[in-house]
Amino acid sequence: MTSTDAAQPDVLYTARVAVTGGRGGSATSETGSLRAELSRPAERGTENAGTDPEELFAAGFAACFDSALAVAARRERIKVGKTSTTASVSLTSTPEGTFALTVALDVQAPDCPQADLERAVAVAETLCPYANAVRGNVPLTLQATGLQ
C-alpha cells in the first residue's frame, strides 16, 4: 500500500527497524545500533526483561519532544536551562474491543519561570513530529513544571 498524496514531503531522515515475532520477538535497526528483545506487557516481569512497543514509543516521543522544546525555546528566546521530558504511553482498550494509546508528557525545567516554560511547551507541541503524528488520534496530555 502506498500513499497517493500529491505533495510528498522532503525526507530528512528515515529510520528502518525490522521486527520478527511481533510483541514477543525482536527488533533490529538497519544501522545495527538498536537490537532489542521484545516482550508482551502482560508477560513482563523479572524473568522476561525485554522491552515493549509502548516503551520504545515513549522513549522516541520523550526524546523528540525534549529536542523540540529546545528549538521552541530558541525561537521564543526563552532560557529553559536543563530540561527533562518523561513520556508515559498507555495501551488501552476501547468499547469496540480494539486497542488504542494515550500519551502523557511531563516536562521539567527547574530553572525556567513557569509561564515561560508553558509558552515554550505550547510551541514545542506544534513542532514535535510525534505530537503532530498523534494529534487528533491519540489523547495527549502535557504537564510542565518550571521555576515557581
Buried (B, 14 or more C-beta within 10 A) or exposed (E): EEEEEEEEEEEEEEEEEEEEEEBEBEBBEEEEEEEBEBBEEEEBEEEEEBBBBBBBBBEBBBEBBBBBBBBBBEEBEBEBEEBEBBBBBEBEEEEEEEEEBBBBBBBBBBEBBEEBBBBBBEBBBEBBBBBEEBEEEBEBEBEBBBEE
